[in-house]
Amino acid sequence: MVTMFAKRFSELRPYVPGEQPKDRAYVKLNANENPYPPAPAVQRAIRDFDASALRLYPDPDARELRRAIASTLGDEVTEEMVFVGNGSDEVLSFVFYTFFDDDAPLVFPEHTYSFYPVYAGYYDIPVSRAPLAPDYSVDVDALLAKKSSGIIFANPNAPTGISLPLAEVRRLLDSYPRDRAVVVDEAYVDFGGETAIPLLREYGNLVIVRTFSKSYCFAGARLGYIVANPDLIRAVFTTKNSFNHFPVDVLTQRIGIAACSEAGYYTEINSRIARTRDSFAASLSGEGWKVLPSRANFVFARKPGVSGRAVYERAKAAGILVRHFDQPGISDFVRISIGTDDDMRRLLEALKGAWS
């Protein structure tokens, strides 16, 4: 049958986000959202926002926002080293288009953020998956062993939560061609990981992707950014301006600037999340669970002898959503986002004694 759809459309394999069922009220521990509200300055900026500003286009270069973000990242980062977009997923799309080609595969860990293969397919970029180390950490040697057009990995990794030490990131960069991009996705770095920002001055091919969704409580606002050499940032602007000249709306720019003015607030709540994570992981371990060492706002855990699907279903029946990835090698695990202390106590109670 003749169809109006392009051939490339039939080949799309879209990303599947964590479910958001509406049949009842759930405690959502399946999407790595921050359980706390944005900083008071953000709430004031929303309350005081003049809606008449919506009739005008936003600054397409988001200069004030980029300057505010740079100010939170240390003296070595300038406005010219920052690019912002409509969430880190859009930013990743621009990164894939700008830096990765079809002359060799893009390499990423076997188990990592599941949007990477989606974008690779969207842009017809071949991929090669590097196995994780036996302890589920990112294996630098496995990444380097493959011929590639670029490397991308999340650090801390998702869904494992394990953080690669900065010395290992440096070793990868030292061993990799300087004319190929190495992209480090730091979506979860503010919960205890080591940022690669100090390496930017030494490595002109390093691209760091970050998001406001997790540590800045902006999942509903959509704001992500890149930190990289100014030449690379200019290249991403070329890609952006060939696709969407105004990706960050005027309200999001305003509240992003407000968030940056209260960095201390976010340091405090994210430290609280890390303490809750460590306490929850210890409680699970005490109940006989295998919990990977997380530096993110989630834990990746399994109960020996119990399928990940069974854990997911048990939690859902109790009104709590966790994430299960039905993939070989990790199907016995569930990923559990860290909520408030009360959220985690409720989940522990739902799981306690279920498979004794």
C-alpha positions, -999 to 999 in steps of 0.1 A, spaced: 0 0 0 13 35 -9 19 55 22 26 92 28 53 84 54 89 87 46 111 56 46 132 70 74 101 73 96 95 35 95 130 30 109 126 52 140 129 34 173 117 60 199 129 64 234 105 50 261 104 71 292 93 60 327 56 53 328 32 79 342 0 60 348 -31 79 359 -52 51 374 -43 61 410 -19 83 429 16 69 429 49 78 446 70 83 415 105 68 420 109 59 384 120 90 366 149 104 387 130 136 394 140 158 424 116 154 453 121 190 465 108 223 450 130 248 431 148 275 451 127 304 465 142 327 439 127 306 411 93 307 427 96 344 430 106 348 394 76 328 383 52 348 405 66 381 393 69 372 356 52 397 333 32 376 309 34 404 283 70 393 277 56 363 260 47 383 229 84 388 221 109 362 210 135 353 237 172 361 233 182 333 208 217 332 223 205 332 259 235 353 269 224 363 304 215 327 312 248 313 298 267 339 319 247 329 350 254 292 344 291 299 338 292 317 372 282 286 390 309 264 374 341 281 385 365 307 373 377 285 344 343 285 327 331 316 306 299 324 288 315 315 255 320 279 268 283 274 275 254 264 252 218 260 264 189 241 250 154 228 256 165 201 280 196 180 278 178 156 254 177 184 228 212 194 236 223 157 231 205 158 197 226 188 187 258 170 200 251 139 180 245 159 148 275 181 152 302 157 164 294 121 153 297 108 118 290 76 98 326 68 89 330 48 121 307 37 150 299 59 179 310 40 210 291 40 243 288 15 272 266 -15 268 243 -3 296 239 35 297 213 62 289 189 46 264 185 78 244 220 74 229 210 46 205 178 64 197 197 95 185 222 74 167 194 57 147 178 91 141 209 105 125 220 72 109 252 69 130 265 33 135 271 23 171 293 -1 190 286 -10 226 315 -15 250 308 -40 278 308 -28 314 335 -41 338 324 -71 359 315 -47 388 292 -28 363 315 3 361 323 19 328 354 1 314 377 27 298 398 1 281 367 -14 265 357 20 252 392 26 237 395 -8 222 370 0 194 375 21 163 351 50 167 338 84 154 334 95 190 327 83 225 298 92 248 291 80 283 271 92 313 291 99 345 277 89 369 264 62 346 228 54 342 211 32 351 239 18 373 247 51 392 284 42 394 308 72 389 340 69 369 369 87 388 383 118 372 417 101 367 400 75 345 383 102 324 417 118 320 433 84 310 406 80 283 412 115 270 450 110 269 446 78 249 420 90 224 425 110 192 422 147 197 402 151 165 373 131 178 348 142 205 346 126 239 312 135 254 307 131 291 270 133 302 270 147 337 232 147 343 238 133 378 271 147 388 258 170 415 248 141 437 284 130 444 302 124 411 335 141 399 330 167 372 353 167 342 351 205 340 387 209 353 399 190 322 383 214 296 414 236 294 436 207 286 414 187 262 399 206 233 378 176 222 360 172 256 322 180 256 303 180 289 265 178 288 244 188 319 208 193 328 187 214 352 162 186 354 177 166 382 198 186 407 180 219 399 144 206 401 136 216 365 122 184 350 90 203 341 108 233 327 133 218 302 167 233 304 200 216 295 234 228 286 269 220 272 302 231 286 331 229 261 358 247 242 344 279 226 351 266 191 330 236 198 302 257 213 302 278 181 298 247 161 268 236 182 252 270 177 255 265 139 236 232 143 210 248 166 204 278 142 198 254 114 171 236 133 155 259 160 166 294 165 148 299 198 150 267 218 149 282 253 118 303 260 118 336 278 103 322 311 127 293 313 156 317 307 144 339 336 139 311 361 172 295 350 190 327 359 171 328 392 181 292 400 218 301 394 215 329 420 208 303 447 233 276 440 237 271 478 201 260 481 206 233 455 239 221 471 219 216 504 190 197 489 212 175 467 234 167 497 202 157 515 192 134 486 227 118 487 223 111 525 189 96 519 203 75 491 231 62 512 208 54 541 183 37 518 210 16 501 223 5 535 188 -6 545 184 -26 513 217 -42 518 207 -51 553 177 -69 538 200 -90 516 198 -69 484 227 -63 461 230 -25 457 255 -9 433 276 20 447 256 50 434 267 86 431 235 96 414 199 104 427 189 68 423 201 33 432 204 2 410 196 -29 430 185 -65 428 172 -91 453 191 -124 447 167 -150 434 140 -125 425 133 -111 391 134 -74 385 99 -76 370 86 -91 403 101 -63 423 87 -37 400 52 -53 402 54 -56 440 62 -19 444 36 -8 419 9 -28 438 19 -8 468 14 25 449 51 31 442 67 33 407 102 21 401 120 15 368 127 -20 354 148 -25 323 140 -58 306 174 -61 290 199 -90 291 225 -85 318 205 -61 340 170 -76 340 172 -87 376 178 -51 387 154 -22 393 164 15 393 149 33 422 149 71 422 156 88 456 126 106 470 121 120 505 129 100 535 92 92 539 90 80 503 120 56 509 106 43 542 73 36 524 91 16 497 112 -3 522 80 -13 541 64 -25 509 94 -47 500 103 -59 535 97 -96 540 82 -101 505 108 -127 495 122 -140 528 
